């Protein structure tokens, strides 16, 4: 997987969004704040996410567990669904942080949801705490899913 340093650009039909280290840190800080609301009585593994949507707003989410494990929802999907429910259909970036203080990549189900609302160039920001310093590493969605399945994969008329 190819991490990126410096400025990360995601091209869209309407604008060129620049995700730099400062914005990555801001999104990660919001994800860390959202992580405090995680409901994790079974795993005690808290995750927070922050998404930058087409309206320029940041939507946050945390993981919410359930005794019926299949009903559990990840932080990334919580944040994305909040953005979608507010009328956004485009996500530019997703920052993810966890109580492990290590890079926590999105699960397959979250990646599939990201494929629905992000371009291949969409930015995924993973963070880790190194000696009390938060380090952010940026990836593209294509780094995680180079051959993704999305609406153009289906021949629907």
PyMOL CGO cylinders between C-alpha atoms (Angstrom):
from pymol import cmd
from pymol.cgo import CYLINDER

trace = [
    CYLINDER, 0.00, 0.00, 0.00, 1.29, 3.45, -0.82, 0.3, 1, 1, 1, 1, 1, 1,
    CYLINDER, 1.29, 3.45, -0.82, 1.06, 6.06, 1.90, 0.3, 1, 1, 1, 1, 1, 1,
    CYLINDER, 1.06, 6.06, 1.90, 1.39, 9.67, 0.89, 0.3, 1, 1, 1, 1, 1, 1,
    CYLINDER, 1.39, 9.67, 0.89, 3.26, 12.53, 2.50, 0.3, 1, 1, 1, 1, 1, 1,
    CYLINDER, 3.26, 12.53, 2.50, 2.46, 16.23, 2.13, 0.3, 1, 1, 1, 1, 1, 1,
    CYLINDER, 2.46, 16.23, 2.13, -0.54, 17.46, 0.18, 0.3, 1, 1, 1, 1, 1, 1,
    CYLINDER, -0.54, 17.46, 0.18, -3.01, 14.89, -1.10, 0.3, 1, 1, 1, 1, 1, 1,
    CYLINDER, -3.01, 14.89, -1.10, -5.37, 16.03, -3.85, 0.3, 1, 1, 1, 1, 1, 1,
    CYLINDER, -5.37, 16.03, -3.85, -8.66, 14.43, -4.71, 0.3, 1, 1, 1, 1, 1, 1,
    CYLINDER, -8.66, 14.43, -4.71, -10.13, 15.49, -8.04, 0.3, 1, 1, 1, 1, 1, 1,
    CYLINDER, -10.13, 15.49, -8.04, -13.85, 15.90, -8.43, 0.3, 1, 1, 1, 1, 1, 1,
    CYLINDER, -13.85, 15.90, -8.43, -16.06, 17.20, -11.21, 0.3, 1, 1, 1, 1, 1, 1,
    CYLINDER, -16.06, 17.20, -11.21, -16.57, 20.50, -9.42, 0.3, 1, 1, 1, 1, 1, 1,
    CYLINDER, -16.57, 20.50, -9.42, -13.46, 21.14, -7.37, 0.3, 1, 1, 1, 1, 1, 1,
    CYLINDER, -13.46, 21.14, -7.37, -9.97, 20.09, -6.43, 0.3, 1, 1, 1, 1, 1, 1,
    CYLINDER, -9.97, 20.09, -6.43, -9.91, 19.28, -2.71, 0.3, 1, 1, 1, 1, 1, 1,
    CYLINDER, -9.91, 19.28, -2.71, -6.53, 19.45, -1.01, 0.3, 1, 1, 1, 1, 1, 1,
    CYLINDER, -6.53, 19.45, -1.01, -6.04, 17.30, 2.06, 0.3, 1, 1, 1, 1, 1, 1,
    CYLINDER, -6.04, 17.30, 2.06, -2.81, 18.48, 3.67, 0.3, 1, 1, 1, 1, 1, 1,
    CYLINDER, -2.81, 18.48, 3.67, -1.21, 17.48, 6.97, 0.3, 1, 1, 1, 1, 1, 1,
    CYLINDER, -1.21, 17.48, 6.97, -3.03, 20.26, 8.83, 0.3, 1, 1, 1, 1, 1, 1,
    CYLINDER, -3.03, 20.26, 8.83, -6.47, 19.16, 7.59, 0.3, 1, 1, 1, 1, 1, 1,
    CYLINDER, -6.47, 19.16, 7.59, -5.59, 15.50, 8.23, 0.3, 1, 1, 1, 1, 1, 1,
    CYLINDER, -5.59, 15.50, 8.23, -4.70, 16.40, 11.82, 0.3, 1, 1, 1, 1, 1, 1,
    CYLINDER, -4.70, 16.40, 11.82, -7.94, 18.38, 12.24, 0.3, 1, 1, 1, 1, 1, 1,
    CYLINDER, -7.94, 18.38, 12.24, -10.06, 15.50, 10.95, 0.3, 1, 1, 1, 1, 1, 1,
    CYLINDER, -10.06, 15.50, 10.95, -8.19, 13.03, 13.16, 0.3, 1, 1, 1, 1, 1, 1,
    CYLINDER, -8.19, 13.03, 13.16, -8.70, 15.25, 16.21, 0.3, 1, 1, 1, 1, 1, 1,
    CYLINDER, -8.70, 15.25, 16.21, -12.44, 15.25, 15.52, 0.3, 1, 1, 1, 1, 1, 1,
    CYLINDER, -12.44, 15.25, 15.52, -12.37, 11.46, 15.08, 0.3, 1, 1, 1, 1, 1, 1,
    CYLINDER, -12.37, 11.46, 15.08, -10.62, 11.13, 18.46, 0.3, 1, 1, 1, 1, 1, 1,
    CYLINDER, -10.62, 11.13, 18.46, -13.31, 13.27, 20.06, 0.3, 1, 1, 1, 1, 1, 1,
    CYLINDER, -13.31, 13.27, 20.06, -16.05, 11.12, 18.50, 0.3, 1, 1, 1, 1, 1, 1,
    CYLINDER, -16.05, 11.12, 18.50, -14.31, 7.98, 19.76, 0.3, 1, 1, 1, 1, 1, 1,
    CYLINDER, -14.31, 7.98, 19.76, -15.15, 9.07, 23.33, 0.3, 1, 1, 1, 1, 1, 1,
    CYLINDER, -15.15, 9.07, 23.33, -18.81, 8.28, 22.58, 0.3, 1, 1, 1, 1, 1, 1,
    CYLINDER, -18.81, 8.28, 22.58, -18.15, 4.70, 21.43, 0.3, 1, 1, 1, 1, 1, 1,
    CYLINDER, -18.15, 4.70, 21.43, -20.40, 2.07, 22.98, 0.3, 1, 1, 1, 1, 1, 1,
    CYLINDER, -20.40, 2.07, 22.98, -18.17, -1.00, 23.28, 0.3, 1, 1, 1, 1, 1, 1,
    CYLINDER, -18.17, -1.00, 23.28, -19.20, -3.18, 26.25, 0.3, 1, 1, 1, 1, 1, 1,
    CYLINDER, -19.20, -3.18, 26.25, -18.12, -6.39, 24.49, 0.3, 1, 1, 1, 1, 1, 1,
    CYLINDER, -18.12, -6.39, 24.49, -14.76, -5.62, 22.86, 0.3, 1, 1, 1, 1, 1, 1,
    CYLINDER, -14.76, -5.62, 22.86, -13.70, -2.48, 24.77, 0.3, 1, 1, 1, 1, 1, 1,
    CYLINDER, -13.70, -2.48, 24.77, -12.16, -1.40, 21.44, 0.3, 1, 1, 1, 1, 1, 1,
    CYLINDER, -12.16, -1.40, 21.44, -13.20, 2.17, 20.68, 0.3, 1, 1, 1, 1, 1, 1,
    CYLINDER, -13.20, 2.17, 20.68, -13.03, 3.65, 17.18, 0.3, 1, 1, 1, 1, 1, 1,
    CYLINDER, -13.03, 3.65, 17.18, -13.80, 7.16, 16.00, 0.3, 1, 1, 1, 1, 1, 1,
    CYLINDER, -13.80, 7.16, 16.00, -14.18, 8.52, 12.48, 0.3, 1, 1, 1, 1, 1, 1,
    CYLINDER, -14.18, 8.52, 12.48, -14.59, 11.91, 10.84, 0.3, 1, 1, 1, 1, 1, 1,
    CYLINDER, -14.59, 11.91, 10.84, -15.65, 12.37, 7.22, 0.3, 1, 1, 1, 1, 1, 1,
    CYLINDER, -15.65, 12.37, 7.22, -15.28, 15.46, 5.05, 0.3, 1, 1, 1, 1, 1, 1,
    CYLINDER, -15.28, 15.46, 5.05, -18.37, 15.66, 2.85, 0.3, 1, 1, 1, 1, 1, 1,
    CYLINDER, -18.37, 15.66, 2.85, -19.27, 17.57, -0.31, 0.3, 1, 1, 1, 1, 1, 1,
    CYLINDER, -19.27, 17.57, -0.31, -20.95, 20.34, 1.68, 0.3, 1, 1, 1, 1, 1, 1,
    CYLINDER, -20.95, 20.34, 1.68, -17.62, 21.07, 3.39, 0.3, 1, 1, 1, 1, 1, 1,
    CYLINDER, -17.62, 21.07, 3.39, -18.91, 19.91, 6.76, 0.3, 1, 1, 1, 1, 1, 1,
    CYLINDER, -18.91, 19.91, 6.76, -17.29, 17.24, 8.90, 0.3, 1, 1, 1, 1, 1, 1,
    CYLINDER, -17.29, 17.24, 8.90, -19.50, 14.43, 10.18, 0.3, 1, 1, 1, 1, 1, 1,
    CYLINDER, -19.50, 14.43, 10.18, -18.26, 12.22, 13.00, 0.3, 1, 1, 1, 1, 1, 1,
    CYLINDER, -18.26, 12.22, 13.00, -19.12, 8.77, 14.23, 0.3, 1, 1, 1, 1, 1, 1,
    CYLINDER, -19.12, 8.77, 14.23, -18.10, 6.09, 16.68, 0.3, 1, 1, 1, 1, 1, 1,
    CYLINDER, -18.10, 6.09, 16.68, -18.49, 2.35, 16.78, 0.3, 1, 1, 1, 1, 1, 1,
    CYLINDER, -18.49, 2.35, 16.78, -21.65, 1.06, 18.48, 0.3, 1, 1, 1, 1, 1, 1,
    CYLINDER, -21.65, 1.06, 18.48, -21.71, -2.57, 19.56, 0.3, 1, 1, 1, 1, 1, 1,
    CYLINDER, -21.71, -2.57, 19.56, -24.73, -4.77, 20.12, 0.3, 1, 1, 1, 1, 1, 1,
    CYLINDER, -24.73, -4.77, 20.12, -25.23, -8.10, 21.90, 0.3, 1, 1, 1, 1, 1, 1,
    CYLINDER, -25.23, -8.10, 21.90, -26.29, -9.40, 18.49, 0.3, 1, 1, 1, 1, 1, 1,
    CYLINDER, -26.29, -9.40, 18.49, -22.85, -8.82, 16.97, 0.3, 1, 1, 1, 1, 1, 1,
    CYLINDER, -22.85, -8.82, 16.97, -24.20, -8.50, 13.43, 0.3, 1, 1, 1, 1, 1, 1,
    CYLINDER, -24.20, -8.50, 13.43, -26.10, -5.37, 14.53, 0.3, 1, 1, 1, 1, 1, 1,
    CYLINDER, -26.10, -5.37, 14.53, -22.85, -3.65, 15.50, 0.3, 1, 1, 1, 1, 1, 1,
    CYLINDER, -22.85, -3.65, 15.50, -21.92, -0.65, 13.34, 0.3, 1, 1, 1, 1, 1, 1,
    CYLINDER, -21.92, -0.65, 13.34, -18.42, 0.68, 12.75, 0.3, 1, 1, 1, 1, 1, 1,
    CYLINDER, -18.42, 0.68, 12.75, -17.42, 4.30, 13.32, 0.3, 1, 1, 1, 1, 1, 1,
    CYLINDER, -17.42, 4.30, 13.32, -16.72, 4.88, 9.63, 0.3, 1, 1, 1, 1, 1, 1,
    CYLINDER, -16.72, 4.88, 9.63, -20.19, 3.80, 8.54, 0.3, 1, 1, 1, 1, 1, 1,
    CYLINDER, -20.19, 3.80, 8.54, -21.79, 5.80, 11.36, 0.3, 1, 1, 1, 1, 1, 1,
    CYLINDER, -21.79, 5.80, 11.36, -20.07, 8.98, 10.15, 0.3, 1, 1, 1, 1, 1, 1,
    CYLINDER, -20.07, 8.98, 10.15, -20.73, 8.31, 6.46, 0.3, 1, 1, 1, 1, 1, 1,
    CYLINDER, -20.73, 8.31, 6.46, -24.40, 7.54, 7.05, 0.3, 1, 1, 1, 1, 1, 1,
    CYLINDER, -24.40, 7.54, 7.05, -24.79, 10.76, 9.05, 0.3, 1, 1, 1, 1, 1, 1,
    CYLINDER, -24.79, 10.76, 9.05, -23.40, 12.69, 6.07, 0.3, 1, 1, 1, 1, 1, 1,
    CYLINDER, -23.40, 12.69, 6.07, -25.61, 10.83, 3.59, 0.3, 1, 1, 1, 1, 1, 1,
    CYLINDER, -25.61, 10.83, 3.59, -28.70, 11.36, 5.76, 0.3, 1, 1, 1, 1, 1, 1,
    CYLINDER, -28.70, 11.36, 5.76, -28.02, 15.12, 5.58, 0.3, 1, 1, 1, 1, 1, 1,
    CYLINDER, -28.02, 15.12, 5.58, -28.16, 15.06, 1.78, 0.3, 1, 1, 1, 1, 1, 1,
    CYLINDER, -28.16, 15.06, 1.78, -24.49, 14.53, 0.88, 0.3, 1, 1, 1, 1, 1, 1,
    CYLINDER, -24.49, 14.53, 0.88, -23.70, 11.97, -1.77, 0.3, 1, 1, 1, 1, 1, 1,
    CYLINDER, -23.70, 11.97, -1.77, -19.96, 12.60, -1.97, 0.3, 1, 1, 1, 1, 1, 1,
    CYLINDER, -19.96, 12.60, -1.97, -17.28, 11.96, 0.66, 0.3, 1, 1, 1, 1, 1, 1,
    CYLINDER, -17.28, 11.96, 0.66, -13.78, 13.38, 0.14, 0.3, 1, 1, 1, 1, 1, 1,
    CYLINDER, -13.78, 13.38, 0.14, -11.92, 12.04, 3.16, 0.3, 1, 1, 1, 1, 1, 1,
    CYLINDER, -11.92, 12.04, 3.16, -12.33, 9.69, 6.14, 0.3, 1, 1, 1, 1, 1, 1,
    CYLINDER, -12.33, 9.69, 6.14, -10.10, 9.91, 9.22, 0.3, 1, 1, 1, 1, 1, 1,
    CYLINDER, -10.10, 9.91, 9.22, -10.01, 6.87, 11.52, 0.3, 1, 1, 1, 1, 1, 1,
    CYLINDER, -10.01, 6.87, 11.52, -8.54, 6.55, 14.99, 0.3, 1, 1, 1, 1, 1, 1,
    CYLINDER, -8.54, 6.55, 14.99, -8.82, 3.91, 17.69, 0.3, 1, 1, 1, 1, 1, 1,
    CYLINDER, -8.82, 3.91, 17.69, -8.11, 3.14, 21.31, 0.3, 1, 1, 1, 1, 1, 1,
    CYLINDER, -8.11, 3.14, 21.31, -5.21, 0.91, 20.21, 0.3, 1, 1, 1, 1, 1, 1,
    CYLINDER, -5.21, 0.91, 20.21, -3.24, 4.09, 19.33, 0.3, 1, 1, 1, 1, 1, 1,
    CYLINDER, -3.24, 4.09, 19.33, -2.10, 2.23, 16.16, 0.3, 1, 1, 1, 1, 1, 1,
    CYLINDER, -2.10, 2.23, 16.16, -3.18, 2.47, 12.53, 0.3, 1, 1, 1, 1, 1, 1,
    CYLINDER, -3.18, 2.47, 12.53, -6.65, 0.95, 12.35, 0.3, 1, 1, 1, 1, 1, 1,
    CYLINDER, -6.65, 0.95, 12.35, -7.64, 0.36, 8.73, 0.3, 1, 1, 1, 1, 1, 1,
    CYLINDER, -7.64, 0.36, 8.73, -11.31, 0.15, 7.77, 0.3, 1, 1, 1, 1, 1, 1,
    CYLINDER, -11.31, 0.15, 7.77, -12.96, -3.26, 7.58, 0.3, 1, 1, 1, 1, 1, 1,
    CYLINDER, -12.96, -3.26, 7.58, -14.22, -4.68, 4.29, 0.3, 1, 1, 1, 1, 1, 1,
    CYLINDER, -14.22, -4.68, 4.29, -17.81, -3.63, 4.88, 0.3, 1, 1, 1, 1, 1, 1,
    CYLINDER, -17.81, -3.63, 4.88, -16.76, -0.04, 5.59, 0.3, 1, 1, 1, 1, 1, 1,
    CYLINDER, -16.76, -0.04, 5.59, -14.56, -0.02, 2.49, 0.3, 1, 1, 1, 1, 1, 1,
    CYLINDER, -14.56, -0.02, 2.49, -17.52, -1.16, 0.41, 0.3, 1, 1, 1, 1, 1, 1,
    CYLINDER, -17.52, -1.16, 0.41, -19.66, 1.68, 1.81, 0.3, 1, 1, 1, 1, 1, 1,
    CYLINDER, -19.66, 1.68, 1.81, -16.82, 4.10, 1.05, 0.3, 1, 1, 1, 1, 1, 1,
    CYLINDER, -16.82, 4.10, 1.05, -16.79, 2.82, -2.55, 0.3, 1, 1, 1, 1, 1, 1,
    CYLINDER, -16.79, 2.82, -2.55, -20.39, 3.90, -2.91, 0.3, 1, 1, 1, 1, 1, 1,
    CYLINDER, -20.39, 3.90, -2.91, -19.68, 7.51, -1.92, 0.3, 1, 1, 1, 1, 1, 1,
    CYLINDER, -19.68, 7.51, -1.92, -15.97, 8.15, -2.64, 0.3, 1, 1, 1, 1, 1, 1,
    CYLINDER, -15.97, 8.15, -2.64, -13.89, 8.26, -5.80, 0.3, 1, 1, 1, 1, 1, 1,
    CYLINDER, -13.89, 8.26, -5.80, -10.77, 6.10, -6.11, 0.3, 1, 1, 1, 1, 1, 1,
    CYLINDER, -10.77, 6.10, -6.11, -8.81, 9.22, -5.09, 0.3, 1, 1, 1, 1, 1, 1,
    CYLINDER, -8.81, 9.22, -5.09, -10.83, 9.65, -1.89, 0.3, 1, 1, 1, 1, 1, 1,
    CYLINDER, -10.83, 9.65, -1.89, -8.52, 10.00, 1.11, 0.3, 1, 1, 1, 1, 1, 1,
    CYLINDER, -8.52, 10.00, 1.11, -8.35, 7.60, 4.05, 0.3, 1, 1, 1, 1, 1, 1,
    CYLINDER, -8.35, 7.60, 4.05, -6.37, 8.97, 6.99, 0.3, 1, 1, 1, 1, 1, 1,
    CYLINDER, -6.37, 8.97, 6.99, -5.02, 6.57, 9.59, 0.3, 1, 1, 1, 1, 1, 1,
    CYLINDER, -5.02, 6.57, 9.59, -3.41, 7.81, 12.77, 0.3, 1, 1, 1, 1, 1, 1,
    CYLINDER, -3.41, 7.81, 12.77, -1.13, 6.45, 15.44, 0.3, 1, 1, 1, 1, 1, 1,
    CYLINDER, -1.13, 6.45, 15.44, 0.24, 7.91, 18.64, 0.3, 1, 1, 1, 1, 1, 1,
    CYLINDER, 0.24, 7.91, 18.64, 4.03, 7.86, 18.69, 0.3, 1, 1, 1, 1, 1, 1,
    CYLINDER, 4.03, 7.86, 18.69, 5.63, 9.22, 21.87, 0.3, 1, 1, 1, 1, 1, 1,
    CYLINDER, 5.63, 9.22, 21.87, 2.54, 11.34, 22.63, 0.3, 1, 1, 1, 1, 1, 1,
    CYLINDER, 2.54, 11.34, 22.63, 2.59, 12.77, 19.08, 0.3, 1, 1, 1, 1, 1, 1,
    CYLINDER, 2.59, 12.77, 19.08, -0.26, 11.97, 16.68, 0.3, 1, 1, 1, 1, 1, 1,
    CYLINDER, -0.26, 11.97, 16.68, 1.09, 10.87, 13.31, 0.3, 1, 1, 1, 1, 1, 1,
    CYLINDER, 1.09, 10.87, 13.31, -1.29, 10.79, 10.35, 0.3, 1, 1, 1, 1, 1, 1,
    CYLINDER, -1.29, 10.79, 10.35, -0.74, 8.73, 7.22, 0.3, 1, 1, 1, 1, 1, 1,
    CYLINDER, -0.74, 8.73, 7.22, -2.87, 9.28, 4.13, 0.3, 1, 1, 1, 1, 1, 1,
    CYLINDER, -2.87, 9.28, 4.13, -3.93, 6.67, 1.61, 0.3, 1, 1, 1, 1, 1, 1,
    CYLINDER, -3.93, 6.67, 1.61, -6.31, 6.69, -1.33, 0.3, 1, 1, 1, 1, 1, 1,
    CYLINDER, -6.31, 6.69, -1.33, -9.35, 4.44, -1.46, 0.3, 1, 1, 1, 1, 1, 1,
    CYLINDER, -9.35, 4.44, -1.46, -7.70, 2.75, -4.45, 0.3, 1, 1, 1, 1, 1, 1,
    CYLINDER, -7.70, 2.75, -4.45, -4.75, 1.81, -2.19, 0.3, 1, 1, 1, 1, 1, 1,
    CYLINDER, -4.75, 1.81, -2.19, -7.14, -0.34, -0.15, 0.3, 1, 1, 1, 1, 1, 1,
    CYLINDER, -7.14, -0.34, -0.15, -9.40, -1.54, -2.99, 0.3, 1, 1, 1, 1, 1, 1,
    CYLINDER, -9.40, -1.54, -2.99, -7.65, -1.27, -6.36, 0.3, 1, 1, 1, 1, 1, 1,
    CYLINDER, -7.65, -1.27, -6.36, -10.35, -3.33, -8.09, 0.3, 1, 1, 1, 1, 1, 1,
    CYLINDER, -10.35, -3.33, -8.09, -13.41, -2.13, -6.27, 0.3, 1, 1, 1, 1, 1, 1,
    CYLINDER, -13.41, -2.13, -6.27, -17.00, -3.20, -6.82, 0.3, 1, 1, 1, 1, 1, 1,
    CYLINDER, -17.00, -3.20, -6.82, -19.29, -0.21, -7.29, 0.3, 1, 1, 1, 1, 1, 1,
    CYLINDER, -19.29, -0.21, -7.29, -22.29, 0.93, -9.31, 0.3, 1, 1, 1, 1, 1, 1,
    CYLINDER, -22.29, 0.93, -9.31, -20.33, 1.02, -12.60, 0.3, 1, 1, 1, 1, 1, 1,
    CYLINDER, -20.33, 1.02, -12.60, -19.49, -2.67, -12.04, 0.3, 1, 1, 1, 1, 1, 1,
    CYLINDER, -19.49, -2.67, -12.04, -23.14, -3.58, -12.64, 0.3, 1, 1, 1, 1, 1, 1,
    CYLINDER, -23.14, -3.58, -12.64, -24.89, -3.50, -15.98, 0.3, 1, 1, 1, 1, 1, 1,
    CYLINDER, -24.89, -3.50, -15.98, -28.12, -1.92, -14.79, 0.3, 1, 1, 1, 1, 1, 1,
    CYLINDER, -28.12, -1.92, -14.79, -30.37, -0.22, -17.29, 0.3, 1, 1, 1, 1, 1, 1,
]
cmd.load_cgo(trace, "trace")
